[in-house]
């Protein structure tokens, strides 16, 4: 699961991910017709782990 979520974070086709959650990024990409993988949304909605809802760069947003 974590590998798929990290791959989503690193896929620039879906826009930048700093400052937003993975689900927010997925929804923005979907709204803009970028066809993000439905599996990612399913994984994010199913997880109860708060860390998995954040993107790979979650710790860097406060350093900018």
mmCIF file as Biopython writes it, N, C-alpha, C and O atoms, coordinates in Angstrom:
data_model
#
loop_
_atom_site.group_PDB
_atom_site.id
_atom_site.type_symbol
_atom_site.label_atom_id
_atom_site.label_alt_id
_atom_site.label_comp_id
_atom_site.label_asym_id
_atom_site.label_entity_id
_atom_site.label_seq_id
_atom_site.pdbx_PDB_ins_code
_atom_site.Cartn_x
_atom_site.Cartn_y
_atom_site.Cartn_z
_atom_site.occupancy
_atom_site.B_iso_or_equiv
_atom_site.auth_seq_id
_atom_site.auth_asym_id
_atom_site.pdbx_PDB_model_num
ATOM 1   N N  . UNK A ? 1  ? 0.826   -1.192 0.000   1.0 0.0 1  A 1 
ATOM 2   C CA . UNK A ? 1  ? 0.000   0.000  0.000   1.0 0.0 1  A 1 
ATOM 3   C C  . UNK A ? 1  ? 0.872   1.258  0.000   1.0 0.0 1  A 1 
ATOM 4   O O  . UNK A ? 1  ? 0.660   2.164  -0.807  1.0 0.0 1  A 1 
ATOM 5   N N  . UNK A ? 2  ? 1.842   1.311  0.898   1.0 0.0 2  A 1 
ATOM 6   C CA . UNK A ? 2  ? 2.680   2.506  1.011   1.0 0.0 2  A 1 
ATOM 7   C C  . UNK A ? 2  ? 3.454   2.771  -0.281  1.0 0.0 2  A 1 
ATOM 8   O O  . UNK A ? 2  ? 3.652   3.925  -0.660  1.0 0.0 2  A 1 
ATOM 9   N N  . UNK A ? 3  ? 3.888   1.719  -0.949  1.0 0.0 3  A 1 
ATOM 10  C CA . UNK A ? 3  ? 4.606   1.909  -2.219  1.0 0.0 3  A 1 
ATOM 11  C C  . UNK A ? 3  ? 3.715   2.576  -3.264  1.0 0.0 3  A 1 
ATOM 12  O O  . UNK A ? 3  ? 4.169   3.452  -3.999  1.0 0.0 3  A 1 
ATOM 13  N N  . UNK A ? 4  ? 2.480   2.175  -3.329  1.0 0.0 4  A 1 
ATOM 14  C CA . UNK A ? 4  ? 1.549   2.757  -4.302  1.0 0.0 4  A 1 
ATOM 15  C C  . UNK A ? 4  ? 1.282   4.223  -3.966  1.0 0.0 4  A 1 
ATOM 16  O O  . UNK A ? 4  ? 1.210   5.061  -4.865  1.0 0.0 4  A 1 
ATOM 17  N N  . UNK A ? 5  ? 1.136   4.533  -2.688  1.0 0.0 5  A 1 
ATOM 18  C CA . UNK A ? 5  ? 0.887   5.914  -2.289  1.0 0.0 5  A 1 
ATOM 19  C C  . UNK A ? 5  ? 2.111   6.790  -2.559  1.0 0.0 5  A 1 
ATOM 20  O O  . UNK A ? 5  ? 1.968   7.932  -2.996  1.0 0.0 5  A 1 
ATOM 21  N N  . UNK A ? 6  ? 3.298   6.270  -2.305  1.0 0.0 6  A 1 
ATOM 22  C CA . UNK A ? 6  ? 4.523   7.029  -2.593  1.0 0.0 6  A 1 
ATOM 23  C C  . UNK A ? 6  ? 4.689   7.244  -4.097  1.0 0.0 6  A 1 
ATOM 24  O O  . UNK A ? 6  ? 5.116   8.312  -4.534  1.0 0.0 6  A 1 
ATOM 25  N N  . UNK A ? 7  ? 4.351   6.234  -4.876  1.0 0.0 7  A 1 
ATOM 26  C CA . UNK A ? 7  ? 4.426   6.386  -6.331  1.0 0.0 7  A 1 
ATOM 27  C C  . UNK A ? 7  ? 3.475   7.481  -6.798  1.0 0.0 7  A 1 
ATOM 28  O O  . UNK A ? 7  ? 3.809   8.245  -7.704  1.0 0.0 7  A 1 
ATOM 29  N N  . UNK A ? 8  ? 2.304   7.565  -6.195  1.0 0.0 8  A 1 
ATOM 30  C CA . UNK A ? 8  ? 1.354   8.628  -6.512  1.0 0.0 8  A 1 
ATOM 31  C C  . UNK A ? 8  ? 1.954   9.985  -6.159  1.0 0.0 8  A 1 
ATOM 32  O O  . UNK A ? 8  ? 1.837   10.934 -6.934  1.0 0.0 8  A 1 
ATOM 33  N N  . UNK A ? 9  ? 2.594   10.085 -4.995  1.0 0.0 9  A 1 
ATOM 34  C CA . UNK A ? 9  ? 3.237   11.336 -4.585  1.0 0.0 9  A 1 
ATOM 35  C C  . UNK A ? 9  ? 4.288   11.789 -5.598  1.0 0.0 9  A 1 
ATOM 36  O O  . UNK A ? 9  ? 4.431   12.983 -5.863  1.0 0.0 9  A 1 
ATOM 37  N N  . UNK A ? 10 ? 5.001   10.851 -6.147  1.0 0.0 10 A 1 
ATOM 38  C CA . UNK A ? 10 ? 6.107   11.177 -7.051  1.0 0.0 10 A 1 
ATOM 39  C C  . UNK A ? 10 ? 5.679   11.367 -8.501  1.0 0.0 10 A 1 
ATOM 40  O O  . UNK A ? 10 ? 6.486   11.782 -9.333  1.0 0.0 10 A 1 
ATOM 41  N N  . UNK A ? 11 ? 4.445   11.076 -8.808  1.0 0.0 11 A 1 
ATOM 42  C CA . UNK A ? 11 ? 3.950   11.204 -10.184 1.0 0.0 11 A 1 
ATOM 43  C C  . UNK A ? 11 ? 3.480   12.641 -10.428 1.0 0.0 11 A 1 
ATOM 44  O O  . UNK A ? 11 ? 2.396   13.029 -9.991  1.0 0.0 11 A 1 
ATOM 45  N N  . UNK A ? 12 ? 4.278   13.400 -11.109 1.0 0.0 12 A 1 
ATOM 46  C CA . UNK A ? 12 ? 4.013   14.821 -11.315 1.0 0.0 12 A 1 
ATOM 47  C C  . UNK A ? 12 ? 2.862   15.101 -12.280 1.0 0.0 12 A 1 
ATOM 48  O O  . UNK A ? 12 ? 2.458   16.253 -12.438 1.0 0.0 12 A 1 
ATOM 49  N N  . UNK A ? 13 ? 2.335   14.071 -12.922 1.0 0.0 13 A 1 
ATOM 50  C CA . UNK A ? 13 ? 1.179   14.270 -13.803 1.0 0.0 13 A 1 
ATOM 51  C C  . UNK A ? 13 ? -0.027  14.794 -13.042 1.0 0.0 13 A 1 
ATOM 52  O O  . UNK A ? 13 ? -0.933  15.380 -13.634 1.0 0.0 13 A 1 
ATOM 53  N N  . UNK A ? 14 ? -0.041  14.585 -11.733 1.0 0.0 14 A 1 
ATOM 54  C CA . UNK A ? 14 ? -1.202  14.960 -10.931 1.0 0.0 14 A 1 
ATOM 55  C C  . UNK A ? 14 ? -0.986  16.257 -10.158 1.0 0.0 14 A 1 
ATOM 56  O O  . UNK A ? 14 ? -1.758  16.578 -9.255  1.0 0.0 14 A 1 
ATOM 57  N N  . UNK A ? 15 ? 0.037   16.985 -10.501 1.0 0.0 15 A 1 
ATOM 58  C CA . UNK A ? 15 ? 0.288   18.291 -9.903  1.0 0.0 15 A 1 
ATOM 59  C C  . UNK A ? 15 ? 1.098   18.220 -8.622  1.0 0.0 15 A 1 
ATOM 60  O O  . UNK A ? 15 ? 1.399   17.135 -8.124  1.0 0.0 15 A 1 
ATOM 61  N N  . UNK A ? 16 ? 1.450   19.386 -8.090  1.0 0.0 16 A 1 
ATOM 62  C CA . UNK A ? 16 ? 2.258   19.434 -6.872  1.0 0.0 16 A 1 
ATOM 63  C C  . UNK A ? 16 ? 1.492   18.906 -5.666  1.0 0.0 16 A 1 
ATOM 64  O O  . UNK A ? 16 ? 0.261   18.898 -5.648  1.0 0.0 16 A 1 
ATOM 65  N N  . UNK A ? 17 ? 2.247   18.463 -4.652  1.0 0.0 17 A 1 
ATOM 66  C CA . UNK A ? 17 ? 1.594   17.878 -3.487  1.0 0.0 17 A 1 
ATOM 67  C C  . UNK A ? 17 ? 1.966   18.560 -2.177  1.0 0.0 17 A 1 
ATOM 68  O O  . UNK A ? 17 ? 1.489   18.141 -1.122  1.0 0.0 17 A 1 
ATOM 69  N N  . UNK A ? 18 ? 2.783   19.574 -2.207  1.0 0.0 18 A 1 
ATOM 70  C CA . UNK A ? 18 ? 3.150   20.255 -0.967  1.0 0.0 18 A 1 
ATOM 71  C C  . UNK A ? 18 ? 1.966   21.008 -0.384  1.0 0.0 18 A 1 
ATOM 72  O O  . UNK A ? 18 ? 1.249   21.715 -1.091  1.0 0.0 18 A 1 
ATOM 73  N N  . UNK A ? 19 ? 1.776   20.844 0.912   1.0 0.0 19 A 1 
ATOM 74  C CA . UNK A ? 19 ? 0.749   21.598 1.606   1.0 0.0 19 A 1 
ATOM 75  C C  . UNK A ? 19 ? -0.657  21.037 1.532   1.0 0.0 19 A 1 
ATOM 76  O O  . UNK A ? 19 ? -1.589  21.644 2.061   1.0 0.0 19 A 1 
ATOM 77  N N  . UNK A ? 20 ? -0.833  19.889 0.885   1.0 0.0 20 A 1 
ATOM 78  C CA . UNK A ? 20 ? -2.155  19.268 0.815   1.0 0.0 20 A 1 
ATOM 79  C C  . UNK A ? 20 ? -2.030  17.771 1.090   1.0 0.0 20 A 1 
ATOM 80  O O  . UNK A ? 20 ? -0.950  17.193 0.969   1.0 0.0 20 A 1 
ATOM 81  N N  . UNK A ? 21 ? -3.139  17.162 1.457   1.0 0.0 21 A 1 
ATOM 82  C CA . UNK A ? 21 ? -3.122  15.721 1.711   1.0 0.0 21 A 1 
ATOM 83  C C  . UNK A ? 21 ? -3.163  14.968 0.378   1.0 0.0 21 A 1 
ATOM 84  O O  . UNK A ? 21 ? -3.421  15.549 -0.676  1.0 0.0 21 A 1 
ATOM 85  N N  . UNK A ? 22 ? -2.908  13.700 0.453   1.0 0.0 22 A 1 
ATOM 86  C CA . UNK A ? 22 ? -2.976  12.872 -0.748  1.0 0.0 22 A 1 
ATOM 87  C C  . UNK A ? 22 ? -4.386  12.886 -1.336  1.0 0.0 22 A 1 
ATOM 88  O O  . UNK A ? 22 ? -4.553  12.950 -2.553  1.0 0.0 22 A 1 
ATOM 89  N N  . UNK A ? 23 ? -5.389  12.826 -0.478  1.0 0.0 23 A 1 
ATOM 90  C CA . UNK A ? 23 ? -6.765  12.813 -0.974  1.0 0.0 23 A 1 
ATOM 91  C C  . UNK A ? 23 ? -7.117  14.151 -1.621  1.0 0.0 23 A 1 
ATOM 92  O O  . UNK A ? 23 ? -7.779  14.175 -2.658  1.0 0.0 23 A 1 
ATOM 93  N N  . UNK A ? 24 ? -6.689  15.258 -1.029  1.0 0.0 24 A 1 
ATOM 94  C CA . UNK A ? 24 ? -6.929  16.567 -1.642  1.0 0.0 24 A 1 
ATOM 95  C C  . UNK A ? 24 ? -6.270  16.636 -3.018  1.0 0.0 24 A 1 
ATOM 96  O O  . UNK A ? 24 ? -6.852  17.172 -3.961  1.0 0.0 24 A 1 
ATOM 97  N N  . UNK A ? 25 ? -5.073  16.102 -3.130  1.0 0.0 25 A 1 
ATOM 98  C CA . UNK A ? 25 ? -4.369  16.092 -4.416  1.0 0.0 25 A 1 
ATOM 99  C C  . UNK A ? 25 ? -5.107  15.220 -5.425  1.0 0.0 25 A 1 
ATOM 100 O O  . UNK A ? 25 ? -5.262  15.595 -6.587  1.0 0.0 25 A 1 
ATOM 101 N N  . UNK A ? 26 ? -5.565  14.046 -4.968  1.0 0.0 26 A 1 
ATOM 102 C CA . UNK A ? 26 ? -6.309  13.155 -5.852  1.0 0.0 26 A 1 
ATOM 103 C C  . UNK A ? 26 ? -7.564  13.865 -6.358  1.0 0.0 26 A 1 
ATOM 104 O O  . UNK A ? 26 ? -7.860  13.843 -7.553  1.0 0.0 26 A 1 
ATOM 105 N N  . UNK A ? 27 ? -8.298  14.494 -5.439  1.0 0.0 27 A 1 
ATOM 106 C CA . UNK A ? 27 ? -9.541  15.169 -5.822  1.0 0.0 27 A 1 
ATOM 107 C C  . UNK A ? 27 ? -9.282  16.339 -6.771  1.0 0.0 27 A 1 
ATOM 108 O O  . UNK A ? 27 ? -10.058 16.559 -7.701  1.0 0.0 27 A 1 
ATOM 109 N N  . UNK A ? 28 ? -8.212  17.086 -6.551  1.0 0.0 28 A 1 
ATOM 110 C CA . UNK A ? 28 ? -7.869  18.188 -7.452  1.0 0.0 28 A 1 
ATOM 111 C C  . UNK A ? 28 ? -7.527  17.655 -8.838  1.0 0.0 28 A 1 
ATOM 112 O O  . UNK A ? 28 ? -7.970  18.205 -9.846  1.0 0.0 28 A 1 
ATOM 113 N N  . UNK A ? 29 ? -6.744  16.592 -8.887  1.0 0.0 29 A 1 
ATOM 114 C CA . UNK A ? 29 ? -6.379  15.993 -10.172 1.0 0.0 29 A 1 
ATOM 115 C C  . UNK A ? 29 ? -7.620  15.482 -10.893 1.0 0.0 29 A 1 
ATOM 116 O O  . UNK A ? 29 ? -7.763  15.670 -12.101 1.0 0.0 29 A 1 
ATOM 117 N N  . UNK A ? 30 ? -8.503  14.847 -10.164 1.0 0.0 30 A 1 
ATOM 118 C CA . UNK A ? 30 ? -9.745  14.327 -10.748 1.0 0.0 30 A 1 
ATOM 119 C C  . UNK A ? 30 ? -10.597 15.476 -11.301 1.0 0.0 30 A 1 
ATOM 120 O O  . UNK A ? 30 ? -11.115 15.388 -12.414 1.0 0.0 30 A 1 
ATOM 121 N N  . UNK A ? 31 ? -10.738 16.542 -10.526 1.0 0.0 31 A 1 
ATOM 122 C CA . UNK A ? 31 ? -11.546 17.692 -10.946 1.0 0.0 31 A 1 
ATOM 123 C C  . UNK A ? 31 ? -10.981 18.367 -12.192 1.0 0.0 31 A 1 
ATOM 124 O O  . UNK A ? 31 ? -11.713 18.999 -12.953 1.0 0.0 31 A 1 
ATOM 125 N N  . UNK A ? 32 ? -9.668  18.225 -12.390 1.0 0.0 32 A 1 
ATOM 126 C CA . UNK A ? 32 ? -9.021  18.826 -13.551 1.0 0.0 32 A 1 
ATOM 127 C C  . UNK A ? 32 ? -8.864  17.847 -14.713 1.0 0.0 32 A 1 
ATOM 128 O O  . UNK A ? 32 ? -8.146  18.126 -15.673 1.0 0.0 32 A 1 
ATOM 129 N N  . UNK A ? 33 ? -9.538  16.702 -14.623 1.0 0.0 33 A 1 
ATOM 130 C CA . UNK A ? 33 ? -9.519  15.742 -15.725 1.0 0.0 33 A 1 
ATOM 131 C C  . UNK A ? 33 ? -8.205  15.022 -15.928 1.0 0.0 33 A 1 
ATOM 132 O O  . UNK A ? 33 ? -7.907  14.590 -17.041 1.0 0.0 33 A 1 
ATOM 133 N N  . UNK A ? 34 ? -7.404  14.880 -14.868 1.0 0.0 34 A 1 
ATOM 134 C CA . UNK A ? 34 ? -6.091  14.246 -15.003 1.0 0.0 34 A 1 
ATOM 135 C C  . UNK A ? 34 ? -6.120  12.738 -14.769 1.0 0.0 34 A 1 
ATOM 136 O O  . UNK A ? 34 ? -5.081  12.081 -14.840 1.0 0.0 34 A 1 
ATOM 137 N N  . UNK A ? 35 ? -7.280  12.196 -14.494 1.0 0.0 35 A 1 
ATOM 138 C CA . UNK A ? 35 ? -7.488  10.749 -14.340 1.0 0.0 35 A 1 
ATOM 139 C C  . UNK A ? 35 ? -6.531  10.072 -13.352 1.0 0.0 35 A 1 
ATOM 140 O O  . UNK A ? 35 ? -5.806  9.152  -13.728 1.0 0.0 35 A 1 
ATOM 141 N N  . UNK A ? 36 ? -6.526  10.520 -12.099 1.0 0.0 36 A 1 
ATOM 142 C CA . UNK A ? 36 ? -5.693  9.828  -11.105 1.0 0.0 36 A 1 
ATOM 143 C C  . UNK A ? 36 ? -6.243  8.420  -10.871 1.0 0.0 36 A 1 
ATOM 144 O O  . UNK A ? 36 ? -7.438  8.189  -11.054 1.0 0.0 36 A 1 
ATOM 145 N N  . UNK A ? 37 ? -5.401  7.492  -10.475 1.0 0.0 37 A 1 
ATOM 146 C CA . UNK A ? 37 ? -5.855  6.109  -10.288 1.0 0.0 37 A 1 
ATOM 147 C C  . UNK A ? 37 ? -6.945  5.992  -9.221  1.0 0.0 37 A 1 
ATOM 148 O O  . UNK A ? 37 ? -6.777  6.475  -8.101  1.0 0.0 37 A 1 
ATOM 149 N N  . UNK A ? 38 ? -8.043  5.360  -9.564  1.0 0.0 38 A 1 
ATOM 150 C CA . UNK A ? 38 ? -9.144  5.159  -8.613  1.0 0.0 38 A 1 
ATOM 151 C C  . UNK A ? 38 ? -8.676  4.348  -7.409  1.0 0.0 38 A 1 
ATOM 152 O O  . UNK A ? 38 ? -9.172  4.533  -6.298  1.0 0.0 38 A 1 
ATOM 153 N N  . UNK A ? 39 ? -7.733  3.463  -7.632  1.0 0.0 39 A 1 
ATOM 154 C CA . UNK A ? 39 ? -7.208  2.628  -6.548  1.0 0.0 39 A 1 
ATOM 155 C C  . UNK A ? 39 ? -6.609  3.488  -5.432  1.0 0.0 39 A 1 
ATOM 156 O O  . UNK A ? 39 ? -6.724  3.139  -4.257  1.0 0.0 39 A 1 
ATOM 157 N N  . UNK A ? 40 ? -5.982  4.592  -5.781  1.0 0.0 40 A 1 
ATOM 158 C CA . UNK A ? 40 ? -5.382  5.472  -4.773  1.0 0.0 40 A 1 
ATOM 159 C C  . UNK A ? 40 ? -6.462  6.063  -3.882  1.0 0.0 40 A 1 
ATOM 160 O O  . UNK A ? 40 ? -6.312  6.091  -2.661  1.0 0.0 40 A 1 
ATOM 161 N N  . UNK A ? 41 ? -7.533  6.527  -4.472  1.0 0.0 41 A 1 
ATOM 162 C CA . UNK A ? 41 ? -8.632  7.078  -3.667  1.0 0.0 41 A 1 
ATOM 163 C C  . UNK A ? 41 ? -9.205  6.005  -2.754  1.0 0.0 41 A 1 
ATOM 164 O O  . UNK A ? 41 ? -9.490  6.278  -1.588  1.0 0.0 41 A 1 
ATOM 165 N N  . UNK A ? 42 ? -9.375  4.804  -3.257  1.0 0.0 42 A 1 
ATOM 166 C CA . UNK A ? 42 ? -9.898  3.701  -2.449  1.0 0.0 42 A 1 
ATOM 167 C C  . UNK A ? 42 ? -8.978  3.401  -1.269  1.0 0.0 42 A 1 
ATOM 168 O O  . UNK A ? 42 ? -9.446  3.191  -0.150  1.0 0.0 42 A 1 
ATOM 169 N N  . UNK A ? 43 ? -7.671  3.380  -1.520  1.0 0.0 43 A 1 
ATOM 170 C CA . UNK A ? 43 ? -6.709  3.129  -0.447  1.0 0.0 43 A 1 
ATOM 171 C C  . UNK A ? 43 ? -6.781  4.223  0.616   1.0 0.0 43 A 1 
ATOM 172 O O  . UNK A ? 43 ? -6.771  3.940  1.814   1.0 0.0 43 A 1 
ATOM 173 N N  . UNK A ? 44 ? -6.855  5.464  0.167   1.0 0.0 44 A 1 
ATOM 174 C CA . UNK A ? 44 ? -6.888  6.590  1.099   1.0 0.0 44 A 1 
ATOM 175 C C  . UNK A ? 44 ? -8.165  6.611  1.927   1.0 0.0 44 A 1 
ATOM 176 O O  . UNK A ? 44 ? -8.134  6.947  3.110   1.0 0.0 44 A 1 
ATOM 177 N N  . UNK A ? 45 ? -9.265  6.260  1.322   1.0 0.0 45 A 1 
ATOM 178 C CA . UNK A ? 45 ? -10.527 6.241  2.049   1.0 0.0 45 A 1 
ATOM 179 C C  . UNK A ? 45 ? -10.611 5.063  3.017   1.0 0.0 45 A 1 
ATOM 180 O O  . UNK A ? 45 ? -11.336 5.128  4.009   1.0 0.0 45 A 1 
ATOM 181 N N  . UNK A ? 46 ? -9.881  3.997  2.739   1.0 0.0 46 A 1 
ATOM 182 C CA . UNK A ? 46 ? -9.929  2.798  3.581   1.0 0.0 46 A 1 
ATOM 183 C C  . UNK A ? 46 ? -8.945  2.858  4.753   1.0 0.0 46 A 1 
ATOM 184 O O  . UNK A ? 46 ? -9.150  2.176  5.758   1.0 0.0 46 A 1 
ATOM 185 N N  . UNK A ? 47 ? -7.901  3.646  4.646   1.0 0.0 47 A 1 
ATOM 186 C CA . UNK A ? 47 ? -6.883  3.639  5.695   1.0 0.0 47 A 1 
ATOM 187 C C  . UNK A ? 47 ? -7.338  4.390  6.940   1.0 0.0 47 A 1 
ATOM 188 O O  . UNK A ? 47 ? -8.058  5.386  6.867   1.0 0.0 47 A 1 
ATOM 189 N N  . UNK A ? 48 ? -6.897  3.881  8.077   1.0 0.0 48 A 1 
ATOM 190 C CA . UNK A ? 48 ? -7.151  4.565  9.343   1.0 0.0 48 A 1 
ATOM 191 C C  . UNK A ? 48 ? -5.865  5.180  9.888   1.0 0.0 48 A 1 
ATOM 192 O O  . UNK A ? 48 ? -5.872  5.811  10.945  1.0 0.0 48 A 1 
ATOM 193 N N  . UNK A ? 49 ? -4.776  4.997  9.173   1.0 0.0 49 A 1 
ATOM 194 C CA . UNK A ? 49 ? -3.472  5.523  9.578   1.0 0.0 49 A 1 
ATOM 195 C C  . UNK A ? 49 ? -3.336  6.961  9.089   1.0 0.0 49 A 1 
ATOM 196 O O  . UNK A ? 49 ? -3.257  7.187  7.881   1.0 0.0 49 A 1 
ATOM 197 N N  . UNK A ? 50 ? -3.307  7.939  9.992   1.0 0.0 50 A 1 
ATOM 198 C CA . UNK A ? 50 ? -3.214  9.344  9.578   1.0 0.0 50 A 1 
ATOM 199 C C  . UNK A ? 50 ? -1.967  9.655  8.745   1.0 0.0 50 A 1 
ATOM 200 O O  . UNK A ? 50 ? -2.012  10.514 7.864   1.0 0.0 50 A 1 
ATOM 201 N N  . UNK A ? 51 ? -0.868  8.971  9.013   1.0 0.0 51 A 1 
ATOM 202 C CA . UNK A ? 51 ? 0.372   9.220  8.266   1.0 0.0 51 A 1 
ATOM 203 C C  . UNK A ? 51 ? 0.210   8.838  6.797   1.0 0.0 51 A 1 
ATOM 204 O O  . UNK A ? 51 ? 0.833   9.454  5.933   1.0 0.0 51 A 1 
ATOM 205 N N  . UNK A ? 52 ? -0.604  7.844  6.503   1.0 0.0 52 A 1 
ATOM 206 C CA . UNK A ? 52 ? -0.796  7.438  5.120   1.0 0.0 52 A 1 
ATOM 207 C C  . UNK A ? 52 ? -1.680  8.413  4.359   1.0 0.0 52 A 1 
ATOM 208 O O  . UNK A ? 52 ? -1.690  8.407  3.128   1.0 0.0 52 A 1 
ATOM 209 N N  . UNK A ? 53 ? -2.407  9.235  5.060   1.0 0.0 53 A 1 
ATOM 210 C CA . UNK A ? 53 ? -3.248  10.240 4.400   1.0 0.0 53 A 1 
ATOM 211 C C  . UNK A ? 53 ? -2.432  11.448 3.964   1.0 0.0 53 A 1 
ATOM 212 O O  . UNK A ? 53 ? -2.834  12.193 3.070   1.0 0.0 53 A 1 
ATOM 213 N N  . UNK A ? 54 ? -1.280  11.633 4.604   1.0 0.0 54 A 1 
ATOM 214 C CA . UNK A ? 54 ? -0.380  12.734 4.251   1.0 0.0 54 A 1 
ATOM 215 C C  . UNK A ? 54 ? 0.522   12.299 3.109   1.0 0.0 54 A 1 
ATOM 216 O O  . UNK A ? 54 ? 0.692   11.104 2.866   1.0 0.0 54 A 1 
ATOM 217 N N  . UNK A ? 55 ? 1.102   13.274 2.404   1.0 0.0 55 A 1 
ATOM 218 C CA . UNK A ? 55 ? 1.975   12.917 1.296   1.0 0.0 55 A 1 
ATOM 219 C C  . UNK A ? 55 ? 3.409   12.699 1.768   1.0 0.0 55 A 1 
ATOM 220 O O  . UNK A ? 55 ? 3.757   12.979 2.915   1.0 0.0 55 A 1 
ATOM 221 N N  . UNK A ? 56 ? 4.210   12.204 0.871   1.0 0.0 56 A 1 
ATOM 222 C CA . UNK A ? 56 ? 5.605   11.887 1.147   1.0 0.0 56 A 1 
ATOM 223 C C  . UNK A ? 56 ? 6.378   13.086 1.677   1.0 0.0 56 A 1 
ATOM 224 O O  . UNK A ? 56 ? 7.318   12.919 2.455   1.0 0.0 56 A 1 
ATOM 225 N N  . UNK A ? 57 ? 6.002   14.275 1.272   1.0 0.0 57 A 1 
ATOM 226 C CA . UNK A ? 57 ? 6.730   15.507 1.618   1.0 0.0 57 A 1 
ATOM 227 C C  . UNK A ? 57 ? 6.145   16.212 2.826   1.0 0.0 57 A 1 
ATOM 228 O O  . UNK A ? 57 ? 6.475   17.374 3.063   1.0 0.0 57 A 1 
ATOM 229 N N  . UNK A ? 58 ? 5.299   15.563 3.590   1.0 0.0 58 A 1 
ATOM 230 C CA . UNK A ? 58 ? 4.602   16.202 4.717   1.0 0.0 58 A 1 
ATOM 231 C C  . UNK A ? 58 ? 5.543   16.912 5.688   1.0 0.0 58 A 1 
ATOM 232 O O  . UNK A ? 58 ? 5.181   17.949 6.243   1.0 0.0 58 A 1 
ATOM 233 N N  . UNK A ? 59 ? 6.737   16.375 5.900   1.0 0.0 59 A 1 
ATOM 234 C CA . UNK A ? 59 ? 7.663   16.968 6.853   1.0 0.0 59 A 1 
ATOM 235 C C  . UNK A ? 59 ? 8.427   18.159 6.286   1.0 0.0 59 A 1 
ATOM 236 O O  . UNK A ? 59 ? 9.089   18.877 7.035   1.0 0.0 59 A 1 
ATOM 237 N N  . UNK A ? 60 ? 8.346   18.378 4.983   1.0 0.0 60 A 1 
ATOM 238 C CA . UNK A ? 60 ? 9.114   19.446 4.370   1.0 0.0 60 A 1 
ATOM 239 C C  . UNK A ? 60 ? 8.317   20.726 4.177   1.0 0.0 60 A 1 
ATOM 240 O O  . UNK A ? 60 ? 8.907   21.782 3.948   1.0 0.0 60 A 1 
ATOM 241 N N  . UNK A ? 61 ? 7.008   20.663 4.261   1.0 0.0 61 A 1 
ATOM 242 C CA . UNK A ? 61 ? 6.198   21.840 3.990   1.0 0.0 61 A 1 
ATOM 243 C C  . UNK A ? 61 ? 6.471   22.983 4.957   1.0 0.0 61 A 1 
ATOM 244 O O  . UNK A ? 61 ? 6.326   24.149 4.591   1.0 0.0 61 A 1 
ATOM 245 N N  . UNK A ? 62 ? 6.867   22.664 6.195   1.0 0.0 62 A 1 
ATOM 246 C CA . UNK A ? 62 ? 7.126   23.710 7.179   1.0 0.0 62 A 1 
ATOM 247 C C  . UNK A ? 62 ? 8.529   24.309 7.057   1.0 0.0 62 A 1 
ATOM 248 O O  . UNK A ? 62 ? 8.846   25.282 7.742   1.0 0.0 62 A 1 
ATOM 249 N N  . UNK A ? 63 ? 9.364   23.742 6.196   1.0 0.0 63 A 1 
ATOM 250 C CA . UNK A ? 63 ? 10.714  24.266 6.033   1.0 0.0 63 A 1 
ATOM 251 C C  . UNK A ? 63 ? 10.829  25.256 4.888   1.0 0.0 63 A 1 
ATOM 252 O O  . UNK A ? 63 ? 11.888  25.852 4.686   1.0 0.0 63 A 1 
ATOM 253 N N  . UNK A ? 64 ? 9.764   25.436 4.145   1.0 0.0 64 A 1 
ATOM 254 C CA . UNK A ? 64 ? 9.806   26.341 2.995   1.0 0.0 64 A 1 
ATOM 255 C C  . UNK A ? 64 ? 9.599   27.776 3.405   1.0 0.0 64 A 1 
ATOM 256 O O  . UNK A ? 64 ? 9.605   28.668 2.557   1.0 0.0 64 A 1 
#
